[in-house]
């Protein structure tokens, strides 16, 4: 499947933005995209993200017969695979012109620069040597695959460990990692490629071009350099003529970028080594953010219950005691209030009621005694009921007898006194 070509409007817009020293992602002219380096669980697995460009490398080894021309040196083999998953323009099972170009540039950058000691890979001279194979897979293509591939390959080689070998006579024994610790490769330096894109016949320069910028560029310059400012390889493509001053300027920019990337690789290797020794999280799977659906799962919230009793007591001490709610006192006569421990007030005080009852009793007794002394009052009481029949005999002029019946109540208090007054 062929890639979709850019329209004239998009091309003019990109070129106009480059003339104004502006880029689509907001970077400056010499800025690199965000670089992230991760290592897998096995030794020799590396994953690099350069912006949206993602590349993975895996290093493997096996014992093979050496080349006749170099019986004392090991073999380095590089393979770059451009899968359709990275871009629709890549075809499966068929090497494109871009893959051949990247493969040659990677071999020139890593193998021809003598960054790895190939003689240390020899087991038996002329018979057995180690063959180191580096497989680079592109997972997503968003421009500058060469820089991402070189960083991934050198980081994977630094992270790789080969098995230890023992020789007894004609027998060669390869020990597993459980029997003997694997041995790292002997690496002298770390060459890293830095790409420069030129526009309008070298008038404008950009570092780390993205995929859209690569479509409108006129030429590309790749410089492979180590942190010691030694140029390992240089390649120009696109058919543009570059001046000496332009190449020197690019080499100075590349030296700064290479030193920064080398520090980042070294720090990533140290962090991975520390995590493996401590038994912590390591590997590509652990470095990926976990984004799981947790709709039917609820994480437990840890609750500290050691000082729960003391905290509860402290809260009880700090809380103020609420005041007791009492019914309002109604001073109006005839109205009262009900409640335990409250004043019983029905318009008349209890002391006043007791005094009135005592006065009424004394008055009643005095009247009865006076009438009995005169002898004209005879009380007839047949029962112990509350109502007594009283017969009063008074002499009349006609000589008749008048019988009056009155009812006296043994009730005490103001009710009895009112009844007597009515009589």
GUSE-266681 format. One line per 5 residues: number of its first residue (from 1); their letters; for each residue x negated, z negated, y negated of C-alpha. Coordinates in Angstrom, 1 decimal, m for minus. Layout:
NUM) A) X Z Y  ...;
END
This chain:
1) XXXXX) 0.0 0.0 0.0  m1.4 1.0 m3.3  m1.6 m1.4 m6.2  0.9 m1.0 m9.1  m0.9 0.7 m12.0;
6) XXXXX) m0.8 m0.8 m15.5  1.4 0.9 m18.1  0.0 2.2 m21.3  1.6 m0.6 m23.2  0.0 m3.3 m21.0;
11) XXXXX) m3.4 m1.6 m21.3  m3.2 m1.3 m25.1  m2.1 m4.9 m25.3  m5.0 m6.2 m23.2  m7.6 m4.2 m25.1;
16) XXXXX) m6.1 m5.3 m28.5  m6.3 m8.9 m27.4  m9.9 m8.6 m26.3  m10.8 m7.1 m29.7  m9.3 m10.2 m31.3;
21) XXXXX) m11.3 m12.4 m28.9  m8.2 m13.6 m27.2  m7.4 m13.8 m23.4  m4.2 m14.0 m21.5  m4.8 m17.4 m20.1;
26) XXXXX) m6.0 m18.9 m23.4  m9.8 m19.0 m22.5  m12.6 m18.2 m24.8  m15.0 m15.3 m24.3  m17.6 m17.2 m22.2;
31) XXXXX) m15.3 m19.7 m20.5  m14.9 m20.0 m16.7  m11.6 m20.7 m15.0  m11.0 m24.1 m13.4  m13.2 m24.4 m10.3;
36) XXXXX) m12.2 m26.6 m7.3  m14.3 m27.1 m4.2  m13.0 m28.6 m1.0  m14.4 m29.0 2.5  m12.7 m28.9 5.9;
41) XXXXX) m12.7 m31.5 8.7  m15.3 m29.5 10.6  m18.8 m28.9 9.2  m19.2 m25.5 7.6  m15.6 m25.1 6.4;
46) XXXXX) m15.2 m24.7 2.6  m12.3 m23.8 0.4  m12.8 m22.7 m3.3  m10.2 m22.2 m6.0  m11.3 m20.2 m9.0;
51) XXXXX) m8.2 m20.2 m11.2  m5.6 m18.5 m8.9  m8.3 m16.8 m6.8  m8.6 m18.6 m3.5  m11.4 m18.0 m0.9;
56) XXXXX) m12.2 m19.8 2.3  m15.5 m19.6 4.3  m16.3 m20.7 7.8  m19.9 m21.0 9.2  m20.6 m20.8 12.9;
61) XXXXX) m23.7 m20.4 15.1  m24.7 m19.3 18.5  m27.9 m18.7 20.5  m28.9 m15.1 20.7  m32.0 m13.0 21.4;
66) XXXXX) m34.1 m12.3 18.2  m34.9 m9.0 16.7  m38.0 m7.3 18.0  m39.4 m6.8 14.6  m39.0 m10.5 13.7;
71) XXXXX) m39.2 m12.6 17.0  m39.7 m15.9 15.1  m36.8 m15.7 12.7  m33.1 m16.4 13.1  m30.3 m14.1 12.1;
76) XXXXX) m27.9 m14.3 9.2  m24.7 m12.3 9.3  m22.0 m12.1 6.6  m18.5 m10.8 6.9  m15.8 m10.6 4.1;
81) XXXXX) m12.2 m10.0 5.1  m9.7 m8.8 2.5  m6.3 m9.6 4.0  m3.0 m8.2 2.8  m2.0 m11.8 2.1;
86) XXXXX) m4.4 m11.9 m0.8  m3.2 m8.7 m2.4  m0.8 m5.8 m1.4  m3.5 m3.4 m2.2  m5.6 m4.6 0.8;
91) XXXXX) m5.0 m3.0 4.2  m5.2 m4.8 7.5  m7.9 m3.8 9.9  m9.6 m1.3 7.6  m12.6 m1.8 5.4;
96) XXXXX) m12.0 m0.7 1.8  m14.6 0.3 m0.7  m14.3 m3.1 m2.3  m15.0 m5.0 0.9  m18.1 m3.0 1.6;
101) XXXXX) m19.3 m3.6 m1.9  m18.7 m7.3 m1.8  m20.4 m7.6 1.6  m23.5 m5.9 0.5  m23.7 m7.9 m2.7;
106) XXXXX) m23.3 m11.2 m0.7  m26.1 m10.2 1.7  m28.3 m9.3 m1.2  m27.5 m12.6 m3.0  m28.0 m15.0 0.0;
111) XXXXX) m30.1 m13.3 2.7  m32.5 m11.2 0.6  m33.1 m14.1 m1.8  m34.7 m16.1 1.0  m32.6 m19.1 0.1;
116) XXXXX) m32.4 m20.2 3.8  m35.5 m20.8 6.0  m34.8 m18.4 8.9  m37.9 m19.5 10.8  m36.4 m23.0 11.3;
121) XXXXX) m33.6 m21.3 13.3  m36.1 m20.2 16.0  m35.7 m22.1 19.3  m38.1 m20.1 21.6  m40.2 m17.4 20.1;
126) XXXXX) m39.1 m14.0 21.2  m36.3 m15.4 23.5  m33.7 m17.6 21.7  m32.9 m18.0 18.1  m29.9 m19.3 16.2;
131) XXXXX) m27.5 m16.7 14.7  m25.7 m18.0 11.7  m22.4 m16.2 10.9  m20.5 m16.7 7.6  m16.9 m15.4 7.6;
136) XXXXX) m15.3 m15.3 4.2  m11.5 m14.9 3.9  m9.7 m14.1 0.7  m6.4 m16.0 0.5  m5.4 m14.8 m3.0;
141) XXXXX) m6.8 m12.2 m5.3  m6.7 m12.8 m9.0  m10.0 m11.3 m10.1  m13.7 m12.0 m9.7  m13.8 m12.2 m5.9;
146) XXXXX) m17.6 m11.9 m5.9  m18.2 m15.2 m7.8  m15.7 m17.0 m5.6  m17.2 m15.6 m2.4  m20.8 m16.5 m3.4;
151) XXXXX) m19.8 m20.1 m4.3  m17.8 m20.5 m1.1  m20.5 m19.1 1.1  m23.4 m21.2 m0.3  m21.3 m24.4 m0.3;
156) XXXXX) m20.3 m23.8 3.3  m23.9 m23.2 4.3  m25.0 m26.5 2.7  m22.1 m28.3 4.4  m22.9 m26.8 7.9;
161) XXXXX) m24.6 m28.7 10.7  m26.0 m26.9 13.8  m26.3 m28.7 17.2  m29.6 m30.2 18.2  m31.6 m28.4 21.0;
166) XXXXX) m33.9 m29.8 23.7  m36.4 m27.8 25.6  m37.7 m28.8 29.1  m39.8 m26.1 30.7  m37.7 m23.0 30.8;
171) XXXXX) m34.4 m24.9 30.3  m32.7 m25.1 26.9  m30.2 m27.9 26.4  m27.8 m27.8 23.5  m26.6 m31.4 22.7;
176) XXXXX) m23.1 m32.1 21.5  m22.4 m34.0 18.3  m21.6 m37.1 20.4  m25.0 m37.1 22.1  m27.2 m36.2 19.1;
181) XXXXX) m26.5 m35.9 15.4  m26.2 m32.3 14.2  m29.0 m30.9 12.1  m28.4 m29.3 8.6  m29.8 m26.0 7.6;
186) XXXXX) m33.0 m25.8 5.6  m31.9 m24.4 2.2  m34.4 m23.9 m0.5  m32.1 m23.1 m3.4  m28.5 m22.1 m4.1;
191) XXXXX) m28.1 m18.6 m5.6  m24.7 m18.2 m7.4  m23.3 m14.9 m8.7  m21.9 m14.7 m12.3  m19.8 m11.6 m13.3;
196) XXXXX) m19.6 m10.0 m16.7  m17.0 m7.5 m17.7  m17.7 m4.9 m20.5  m15.0 m3.1 m22.6  m15.2 m0.1 m24.8;
201) XXXXX) m18.7 1.0 m23.7  m20.3 m2.4 m23.9  m18.9 m3.4 m27.3  m17.0 m6.5 m25.9  m18.1 m8.9 m23.2;
206) XXXXX) m16.1 m11.3 m21.1  m17.2 m13.9 m18.4  m15.2 m14.4 m15.2  m12.6 m11.5 m15.7  m9.2 m12.0 m14.1;
211) XXXXX) m7.4 m9.3 m12.1  m5.7 m7.6 m15.1  m8.9 m7.6 m17.1  m10.7 m5.9 m14.3  m8.2 m3.1 m14.4;
216) XXXXX) m9.0 m2.2 m18.0  m12.7 m2.9 m18.0  m15.3 m0.1 m18.4  m18.2 m1.7 m16.4  m19.2 m4.8 m14.5;
221) XXXXX) m22.5 m6.7 m14.3  m23.2 m9.2 m11.5  m26.2 m11.5 m11.9  m27.1 m13.9 m9.0  m29.3 m16.7 m10.2;
226) XXXXX) m30.3 m20.2 m9.1  m30.6 m23.4 m11.2  m34.3 m22.7 m11.7  m33.4 m19.6 m13.8  m34.7 m17.3 m11.1;
231) XXXXX) m32.8 m14.0 m10.8  m32.0 m13.4 m7.1  m30.2 m10.1 m7.5  m28.6 m8.0 m10.3  m26.1 m5.1 m9.9;
236) XXXXX) m24.3 m3.0 m12.5  m21.3 m0.9 m11.7  m18.9 1.3 m13.8  m21.4 3.9 m15.1  m21.9 2.3 m18.5;
241) XXXXX) m25.3 2.2 m20.3  m26.4 m1.4 m21.2  m29.2 m2.3 m23.6  m32.0 m4.7 m22.8  m30.6 m7.2 m25.3;
246) XXXXX) m27.3 m7.2 m23.6  m28.8 m7.9 m20.2  m30.9 m10.7 m21.6  m27.9 m12.2 m23.3  m26.0 m12.1 m20.0;
251) XXXXX) m28.9 m13.7 m18.1  m28.9 m16.6 m20.6  m25.2 m17.2 m20.2  m25.5 m17.0 m16.4  m28.2 m19.7 m16.4;
256) XXXXX) m25.9 m22.1 m18.1  m23.0 m21.3 m15.8  m25.1 m21.5 m12.7  m26.5 m25.0 m13.6  m22.9 m26.3 m14.1;
261) XXXXX) m21.7 m24.8 m10.8  m24.7 m26.1 m8.9  m24.0 m29.7 m10.2  m20.4 m29.3 m9.1  m21.3 m28.2 m5.6;
266) XXXXX) m23.8 m31.0 m5.2  m21.3 m33.6 m6.4  m18.7 m32.3 m4.0  m21.2 m32.5 m1.1  m22.0 m36.1 m2.0;
271) XXXXX) m18.4 m37.1 m2.2  m17.7 m35.6 1.2  m20.7 m37.3 2.8  m19.7 m40.6 1.3  m16.1 m40.2 2.5;
276) XXXXX) m17.2 m39.4 6.1  m19.5 m42.4 6.2  m16.8 m44.7 4.9  m14.3 m43.3 7.3  m11.9 m42.3 4.5;
281) XXXXX) m9.9 m39.2 3.9  m11.9 m35.9 4.2  m11.1 m32.4 5.0  m9.0 m29.6 3.6  m5.7 m31.0 4.9;
286) XXXXX) m6.3 m34.3 3.3  m7.2 m32.8 m0.1  m4.0 m30.8 m0.3  m1.1 m32.6 m2.1  1.7 m33.7 0.2;
291) XXXXX) 5.0 m32.2 m0.9  7.5 m33.2 1.7  11.3 m33.4 1.7  12.2 m37.0 1.6  15.9 m36.8 1.2;
296) XXXXX) 16.6 m38.7 4.4  13.7 m41.0 4.2  13.1 m43.9 1.9  9.8 m45.5 1.5  9.6 m49.3 1.9;
301) XXXXX) 8.8 m51.2 m1.2  6.4 m54.1 m0.6  7.7 m57.4 m1.9  5.5 m60.5 m2.3  7.3 m63.5 m0.9;
306) XXXXX) 4.5 m66.1 m0.9  5.4 m67.8 m4.2  9.1 m67.1 m4.1  10.1 m70.8 m3.9  7.8 m71.9 m6.8;
311) XXXXX) 9.0 m69.0 m8.9  12.7 m69.9 m8.2  12.0 m73.5 m9.2  10.3 m72.4 m12.4  13.3 m70.2 m13.3;
316) XXXXX) 15.7 m73.1 m12.7  13.7 m75.3 m15.1  13.7 m72.7 m17.8  17.4 m72.1 m17.6  19.4 m74.3 m20.0;
321) XXXXX) 22.3 m76.4 m18.6  25.6 m75.0 m19.9  27.7 m77.5 m21.9  30.9 m78.8 m20.2  34.0 m77.1 m21.2;
326) XXXXX) 36.6 m79.6 m22.5  40.2 m79.1 m23.6  40.7 m79.4 m27.4  42.1 m82.7 m28.7  45.6 m82.1 m30.1;
331) XXXXX) 46.4 m84.8 m32.7  50.0 m83.8 m33.2  52.5 m86.3 m31.8  54.3 m85.1 m28.8  51.4 m82.9 m27.7;
336) XXXXX) 48.8 m84.0 m25.2  45.9 m82.9 m23.2  45.2 m82.9 m19.5  41.8 m83.3 m17.8  39.6 m85.9 m16.0;
341) XXXXX) 37.7 m88.1 m18.3  39.7 m87.0 m21.4  41.7 m89.1 m23.8  45.4 m89.5 m22.8  47.3 m88.8 m26.0;
346) XXXXX) 50.9 m88.1 m26.1  51.5 m89.0 m29.8  51.5 m92.8 m29.1  48.4 m94.8 m28.1  48.5 m96.9 m25.0;
351) XXXXX) 47.7 m100.1 m26.9  50.6 m99.5 m29.2  52.9 m99.0 m26.2  51.8 m102.3 m24.6  52.3 m104.3 m27.8;
356) XXXXX) 55.8 m102.8 m28.3  56.8 m103.6 m24.7  55.7 m107.2 m25.1  57.6 m107.6 m28.4  60.8 m106.2 m26.8;
361) XXXXX) 60.5 m108.6 m23.9  60.2 m111.6 m26.2  63.2 m110.5 m28.3  65.4 m110.1 m25.2  64.5 m113.5 m23.8;
366) XXXXX) 65.3 m115.2 m27.1  68.7 m113.6 m27.4  69.7 m114.6 m23.8  68.5 m118.2 m24.3  70.6 m118.5 m27.5;
371) XXXXX) 73.8 m117.2 m25.8  73.3 m119.4 m22.8  73.0 m122.4 m25.2  76.3 m121.6 m26.9  78.0 m121.5 m23.4;
376) XXXXX) 80.2 m118.5 m24.0  78.2 m116.1 m21.9  78.5 m116.1 m18.1  76.3 m113.7 m16.1  77.6 m112.6 m12.8;
381) XXXXX) 75.0 m110.9 m10.6  76.1 m109.8 m7.2  73.2 m107.5 m6.3  69.6 m106.7 m7.1  70.4 m103.3 m8.5;
386) XXXXX) 69.2 m102.1 m11.8  72.7 m102.3 m13.4  74.2 m105.8 m13.7  77.8 m106.6 m14.6  77.9 m109.1 m17.5;
391) XXXXX) 81.2 m110.9 m18.4  81.4 m112.4 m21.9  84.2 m114.9 m22.6  85.1 m115.5 m26.2  88.1 m117.5 m27.4;
396) XXXXX) 90.7 m115.4 m29.2  93.4 m116.4 m31.6  96.0 m114.8 m29.3  94.7 m116.7 m26.3  93.9 m113.6 m24.4;
401) XXXXX) 90.8 m112.9 m22.5  88.6 m109.8 m23.4  86.4 m108.5 m20.7  83.4 m106.4 m21.7  81.2 m104.6 m19.3;
406) XXXXX) 77.7 m103.8 m20.3  74.9 m102.3 m18.5  71.5 m103.6 m19.1  68.4 m101.8 m17.9  65.4 m103.4 m16.6;
411) XXXXX) 63.4 m100.5 m18.0  60.6 m101.5 m20.2  59.3 m99.8 m23.3  60.9 m97.9 m26.1  63.8 m96.5 m23.9;
416) XXXXX) 65.3 m100.0 m23.3  65.0 m101.1 m26.9  66.8 m97.9 m28.1  69.6 m98.6 m25.6  70.2 m102.1 m27.0;
421) XXX) 70.2 m100.9 m30.5  73.0 m98.4 m29.6  75.1 m101.3 m28.2;
END
